[in-house]
Amino acid sequence: MRKFGLFLCLLTAGCALGRDRTVHLRINQLGYRADERKVAVAFSQVDQGHRRFELLDAKSGERVWGPSILGKNRGAYGNYAYHYHLDFSSLRRSGRYCLQIGSDRSLPFRVGDDLYAGTAEIILEYLRQQRCGYNPWLDQICHRGDGRTMYGPMPDSTYIDVSGGWHDAGDHLRYLMTSGNTVCRLLFSYLENKGKFLDRFDYFGHAGPNRVADVLDEAKWGLDWMLRMHPQPDQLFHQVADDRDHQYFELPFSDSTDYGWGKGVYRVVYYANGRPQGLGRYQNTSTGIANLAGRYAAAMAMAADIWAHDLGDEGYASLCLTAAREVYAMGKNQPGCQEGTPCRAPYRYHECTWADDMEWGATELFRVTREPAYLMDAKRFAVMAGTNSWFGSDTARHYEFYPFMNLGHYRLHPLVTPSFADTLAGYYRTELEKVRQRAAGNPYRIGHPFIWCSNNLAAALVIQGLLYEKMTADSSYRELTAGTRDWLLGRNPWGASQFVCIPESGGVTPQYPHSVLAMKIHRPIRGAMNDGPVYASIFNSLKGVSLQRPDPFAPFQSDLVVYHDDFWDYATNEPTLDGTAEALYWLAALSP
């Protein structure tokens, strides 16, 4: 029996020797604040639980903390059977460090309280380079002929001026759905973090201060476009161009797409009629316009407050407030969702939630007008919205639950009775708890689903976790929130930050994002957050997605989830306007 036992031990050891014994270490590449919990992840194909990890000074190589045993295997993930949590929270001294297990080391990272300083400004760089019309990043003007109408109350092909705004992602489409939400996130981030945003650029994106915070300059670029999309008190347009844009991969000022009026001339602009639309093979299933109207009203009402009280521009504030009232009324008259309009491809924004948007719009209108009817509406829509979201789900259609978290609950919270405020906080708590339960099943403690644009969901979860703690002083979800933040900043199987140039040096960040500007101008599109990892089943089902270069992350891909840093992977590596803006609030909130 002893000999047989020895044989089994030798056999097991032999099998282990045949596998890669490397230990891979994953950390938040920006680093960790001195007073927060600090947990890295290590993984390997063989059991490493008996080994020890230590913290070294990144410059001198001297040990400054540890060693400490790896201990319990946290389970398998992807192709790796052994994962460990490396907790070094007791280290509070500021400095630059790296983790080490034997000869394997992590990337260097910092411990300190100014880690996030400047990151919000990098996010704004990406938004500036997404501008349509005059683009300061390119110093060029594009899409002068936007646009000619479809589905509106005027004759089809009527010209209206809807220039400006932002390109949605790596393509040149513009959506009120995502751009309106982007403006909301910019204004909300400012309201919650006044004093943290700098003034280094003017309204046109030219270097030089103009006595307006850059975040508000960028918001006004979007607001001005939104006002053009609402040319009359009872009219609203929602989308410029469609998937015919994807025929070519051209710089925006060279766009030669033909929408029926000649190459590179006019582009279509779709009216928000709340009914199915589609000029080609595919149509959407729209049922109303309240989703767009609620967010539009929220953006314009916040703008009215800021321009009146912070910038002293009563004229612009009045213009915004009038637009907020008008479009909110349109939303009440047409409940339901206006989806993105497809043409030749089946992909579109499938938004199906609208009560959350109307709650937010009513809340912001009440804040600026103090009219009781808006507060009554906000409370009614809040109950309708409840916890109807992606939180806790394993999958969802593309943008089905949008925005990816409901800011209306937070903005309404201080305006209502304590019992109703508890109800609102309870909605957040219920959603976070669902995600925490899913997260418990994997070693990264990540609970959002890996659907298309999974990073947007992750960024939204971080916002909700931070806001829930502000609302309640309950820190129960702090670990989930921080872990999701760390996932986005490099504590993931690929060891890759999901932001271009965050961190600015010393990290692994996207080098080949799916962006015509990145490919043809050969400059980094700083601040862009890409779509993020997706289920392998989704990646394998998409049309036209491919890889053009050897995959440096190949050892970390799996049948479960994939991520590629490749120009031609639009599924995981395409930056998005609204997703990037989603991260702005918490990057600013974590800044000193």
N, C-alpha and C positions, 0 to 999 in steps of 0.2 A: 504493500500500500504506500509506503514511504517513497519507493522508487517511482510508482505511478504518479504520486503527487509531485515529485521533482520533475518528472517528464512533462506534466501539465504546465508547471512554472516555466520550464525551458521553452516549451512550445509557445506559450503566451508571449514570453520575452522575444522569441524569434519573430513572431508576427508583428510585434510592436516595432522591432528593428527594421522591418520591411516598409514601414510607413514613415512619412515625413514627421520628424520630431520638432520642427520649428514651432515656436510659440509666437503667435501674432498678437500684438498689443494695440488696442484702440482707445483713443482718448478724445475729449473735446479739444480740438486743435487751437482754439483761442485760449483755453485754460480754465482755471477755476478761481472763483472769488475766495478770499481768505476764510470767510466765515461760513461757507456752504459745504454741504457734503460733497466729497470728491470720490467718484467711483469710476474706474476704468474697467475695460473688459479684455481678458486674455483668452485665446482659444488655440486649440491644437487638435491633431488627429489622434494623439495618444494621451493617456492619463498623465497629467502634470501636477496633480493635487498635492504631492509630497514636496514639491519644490517651493522655493521662496522668491519673493520679489522685493526689490528695494528701489529707493528713489535716489537719483544722482543729480548733482549739480551739473547742468548741461554744459557749462564751460570747463570746469576743472575735472569733471568725472568723479569727484569725491562723493561718497555716500553721505546723504543728509537725513535719511529716514529709513527705517527697517533694519534688517530684513523681516518679512512677515510671510507666513505660509499661505499658499494659494487656497488650500482647503477644499471646500465642497464644490463638486461639479454641478454647475447650474443647468446642465442638460445640453442636448444636441441642437444645432441650428444649421440648416443647409448641409454642407458636406463635412462639417466638423462636429465630432461627438462630444468634445470636452470644452466647456466654457467656464470661466472663473471671474468672480467680481473682485477687483483689487481696490479695497477701501483704504484711502490714506487721508481721511478727513481730518485727522489730528494735526496734519501739517498746515500751519497757518502763516508761516513766514513767506513774505513775497520773494519771488525769484524765478529763475528759468530752470526747468528740471526735465528729466526724462525718466521713465520707468525701465527697469532692467530685470530680466529673468535669465540667468546664465549669460549667454552671449547675445541674446535677443533684446533689442531696445525699442522703445517707442519713439515716435517723433518728439522733439522738444516741445514743451508747452510752458505757460506761465501760471503762477499763482499771484494774485494781486487784486486790487479793487478797481483798476482802470482798464480792464481787458476789453470792454465793449466800446470804449471811447472811439469815436470816429466812424463806427460801423454804420450808423444810421445815414451818415453823409455818403457813404459808399453806395448804399441802397439807392439814394437819390440820383447818383450818377447813372445807374442803369435806366431809371425812368427818363432822364433827359435824353439818353441815346435812343429811346423808343419813340420819341416825338414824331408826329406826322405833321405835314406842312413845313414849317421851318425847323430843321433839325440842327441844333448847335454842335452836336458831336461830329456831324458830317459837314456842317456849314453849307447845306444844300436845302432846296425846297422840293418837296415831293407831292404827288397826288393833288395837283392844282384843280383838277376837274371833278372833285367830289361835291355833289353827286347828282345822279338822276333817279327819280323816285320810282318805287314799286309798291303796290298795295295801299297807297294813300288815298285821301279824299280828292286829290287833284289828279289830272290825267297822268297815266304812267309815262315815265321818261321826262317829267317836268324837272327842270334844273333848280336845285336849292344849294346854298352854300353851307356845307357841313365839313369844312376844312378844319384841321387842327386835331387835338387829342393825341392818343398814343396808339402805335401798332400793338396788337394784342400779345404777340409772342415772337416766334421766329418768322412768322409770316407778316403780311401787311394789312390784315383785316382790322376793323375797329368795332367793338361791341359796347353798347351802353351797359349791357349786363356786367361786364368785367371792369370797364373803365369807370362806371359809376361807383362800383365797390372800391376801386382803387382810390378815387377821390375821397370817399368816406374814410378809408383807412388812413390816408394822409392827414385829414382834418382831425380825426379822433386821436391819432398819435400826437399831433400838436397840442390838442386840448389837454391831454394827460401828461405831457412832458414839456410844458412851456419852459423856455430858458435853456433847453438842451440842444436846440437846433441852431445852426450857424447861418450867417448871411454872407455868402461868398460869391453868389451869382445873381444876375438880374432876371427879370421875367423871361427873357428870351434865351436864358441859359448861358449868357456871356459872363466871363469872369469879371468880378467886381461887385461890391455890395450895393444894395438899393434900399436899405432900411426895412426890408421885409425878409423874414426867415425863408431860406431856400425851400423848405417843405411847403410853405404857403405859395411861393411862386409856382411850384410844380402843381399844387392843387388848383391854382387859378388857371393854369394851362388846360387842365381837364374840365374845370367849371365852365370856361368860355366855350369849349366844344359842346358841353352838355346843353348850354343855353341855345346854341345853334340847332341842336337836335330837337328843340322845342320851339318851333318858329311862331306858333300861334297858341293862344290860351288852351285850346282843346286839341292840340296836335303833339305827337311824340314820335320820333323816329328812333330806331334801336340798333341798326347794324349797317356798316359801310363795307361793301364788297362781300364776297363769299368764297367758297372753296375753289373757284376757278383760279384764284390767286396762286394756288399750289402747282399750277402747270409749269411755272418758272421759278428759279431760285435766283432772283435778281435784287440788286440794291434798290431801295425804295424810289430813288429819283430816276431809276431806269426801268421801272415797272412797265412791261409791255402787254399786260393782260388785256384781252378784248372782252368787254362785257356787253358787246352788241353795238357799240358806238365808235368802234375803231380801236386799234391797239394803243394802249397807254394814254387814252384820252379821258373819258368819263368812267366812273365806277358807280355801281348801283347803290342806292341807299334805301333800306327797307323800313316801311312804316310799321309802327307797333299797333296792329289792328286786333291783336288777341285771338287770331284764328290761324289755322294751318297755313304755312307758306312754303314755297320752294319752286324755283323756276326751271329745275331740271328733273332728274330721275327721282330725287328724294325730297320729301317734305317733312316738316316738323309737325308736332301735335299740340300747338299752342292753344290755351284755353282762356287767356285773359292777359292783362298787363300789370297786375298789382305788384308782382315781384320787382319789375323795373321802376314802377312809380313810387313804391315805398322807399327804395334806396335813393332814388332821385330826390325825393322830398327830404330825406335825412341829410344828404350832402348839401343841398341848398340851404336848409335851415341852419346847419352848423356853420356854413359859410356866412350867412346873414349875421349870426352872432359874432363871429370872429372879425369880419370886415367892419362891423359897426363899433364894437367895443375895444378891439385890439389895434385895428389899423385906421380907425376914424374915417372910413369911407362909407358914409351913409347912403350914397347913391347906388353903389354896387351892392350893399347889403339889402337895400329895398328891392333891387332887381332880382336877387337870389330868393328873397322871401316870397315875392310874388310868384316866381316859378315853382317854389316848393308847394305853395297852396294849390296852384292850378294842377300840377301833376299829381299831387296826392288825391285831389278830388277825382281825377281820371281813374286812379287806381281803385278807389271805392266803387266807382261805377262799373269797373270791369275786373272783378276778382278773378284770380287764376294767374297762369304763368305764360309769358312770352318767351319761347325758347329761341336758341340760335337758329338761323335759317340756312339749311344746307342747299346744295345744288347737284353736284356730280358724285359726291361721296356720302356715305352713310353717317359720318361722324358729325356730331353737333353738341352744343350745350343743352342738356336735358333738364334744366331746372324745373322742379315740380313743387317747390315750397314758396309761399308768398306771404303768409300771415306774419312771419318773422320780420319781413321787410316793411310791411305796413305798421307793425308795432314800432319799429325803429323810426320810421318817418313821422308817425304821430307823436312819439316821444320827443323828437327834436323840435317839432313844430310847437309842442306845448312848452318846451324849455324857452323858446324865443318869444312866444306870444302870450303865454299863460292863459290861453283860452281853455276852459274846462272840457269842452267837447273833444279836444285832441287827447287829453288825459284819459277820458272815458274810452275813446277808441283804442289807445295804446294798451290799456288793461285788457280790453276784450280780445285784441289781437294776440296779446301775450299768452293768454290762456289757450287760444286756438293753436298757437305755435308750440307751446309746451316744450317737449323734448323730441320733437319731430326732426331728426338729424341723422347723420351717419354714425354718430358715436355709439360704439358697441357692435356695429355691423361688420360683417366679413367682406362685403362687397357693396357696390352701388353703381348706378349708371354715371356716365361722365357729367359731373356738375349737377347731379340730381338733387343733392341737398346743398343749396348755395344761398348765401355765403356759407363758408365752412364752419363758422360758429356765429351765434346770434348775439350781436352786440346790443340789440334792443333791450334784452333782459338787464344788462349791466347799466345802461343809461337810464332805464326806468326805475331801477332799484331805489335810489335815494328820494324819489318823488312820491312814493306811495306809503301806505300804512305799514307798520312793522309786520303784520301778518301776511300782507301781500308781498312785502319784500322777502320774507322767509320762503314764500312760494317760488319767487323768481330765483333765489339762491338754490332752492331745492332742485330746480330744473338743471342748473349747472352741475350740481352735486350728482344727480342721477346719471347724467351723461358721462361725467368723469369716472364714476364708479364702474360703469359698463366697460369703459376702455381699460381701467386698471385691472379688471378681472380677465380681460383678454390678454393683457400684457404679462400677467403672471405665468403664462404658459410658454414664455421664451426667455432666453438668458439676457436679451437686451432690454427686457421689460418695456417693449414697444407694443402698443395696442391698436394703432390705426391700421386700416386695411391698405394693402398695396395695389390700389386701383390707380388708374391714370391720374397723374398729378398728386401722388401721395404726399409729396412734400408740402403742398398747400394745406392738407389736412393736419399734418404734423405742426406746421407753424400756427395754425388756428388753435390747436389743442394747447400749445404753450400760452397763447393769449388767454384762453379760457381758464387755465389753471392759475395764472397770475391774478386774473380779475376775481376769480372765486375767492381766493385768499384775501384780497382787498375787501371784498364784500362781507366776509364772515369771520376773518381772523383764524380760520380753520386751515391748518397746514397739512391736512391729511393727504393732499395730492401734490405736495411739493416734490416728492421723489419722482412721480410720474412726469410732472412738468419738466423738471430738470433733465431727466433721462431722455425725453423727447427732444428737448433743445440740444442735448449733447449728441444725439443721433444725427441731427441736421449738421452739426459742426464736426463730424468725423468719427463719432463712436458708433460705427456701423461695420458690417462685415468687410466692406471695401476700403475702410480707412480713408474715406474721402469726404471733405466738407462739401456741402451741396450748394455753396455760394462761390461764384467767381471772385477771386481775390479777397476772400475772408476765410482764413487770415491772409494778410497781405504778403507775408513771407514765412518760410519754414513749414508750410503745410502742404497737403495734397488737395488741390482744388480743381474744378473743371477747366480743362485746357482746350477742349474742342466742343463747346456747346453748339447745339443745333440752331445756328443763327447765321443769316447771310452776312451780317456785319462782321461777326467774328471770323467767318471763313474768307471773306473777300477784302476786308480792310486790314486784317491781321493786327488788330488791337484787341486787348482783352475787354470784354463788356463787363466792366467792374460792377460788382454788387448783384448781378443776376442770380436768382435762385432757380435751379432747374426743376423739371417735373418730378424727378425722384424715382426711386426703385418701383418696379411693378411686378406683379405675379408673372412668373414665366409663361403661364398660360395666356395672359393678355399680350405679352410681347410677341409670342409666336402666332397670334391671331391677327395682328395688325397688317394692313396693306402698305407696301412700299418702305417698310423699315428695314435697315441693313446696317452692317458694320463695314467701314472702309479701311480699318487698320487693325493690327493685332491687338487683342484685348489684354491690357495689363492686369485686369481684375479677373481673368479667367479662373484662377484657383478658387475664387470666392463666389462665383456664380453657382446657382443650384437650380433644381427643378422647382423650388418654391418661389424664389424672387431673384431678379436680376437688375443690375445697373451698369451702364456703359458710358464711358467718357468718349463719345464718338460723334462726329458731325451728323451722321446719317441715322442716328437713333433719336427720332423725334418723340419716342415714347417715354424715355427716362432722362434725356439730356437736353430737352428744349426749355429754355427759360420762359417764364410767363410773367406778364405785367402784374396781374392781381396777386399771384402767389408771392412774388417778391415784395409787394406792398404789404402783404399779410405779416411779414416778418418785421416790418418797420417798428411797430409799437414796442415789441419786447426787446429789440436791440436798443432802442432809445431808453426804455425803462431800466434796462440793466446798465446803462452808461452812467458814469459819475455826474 
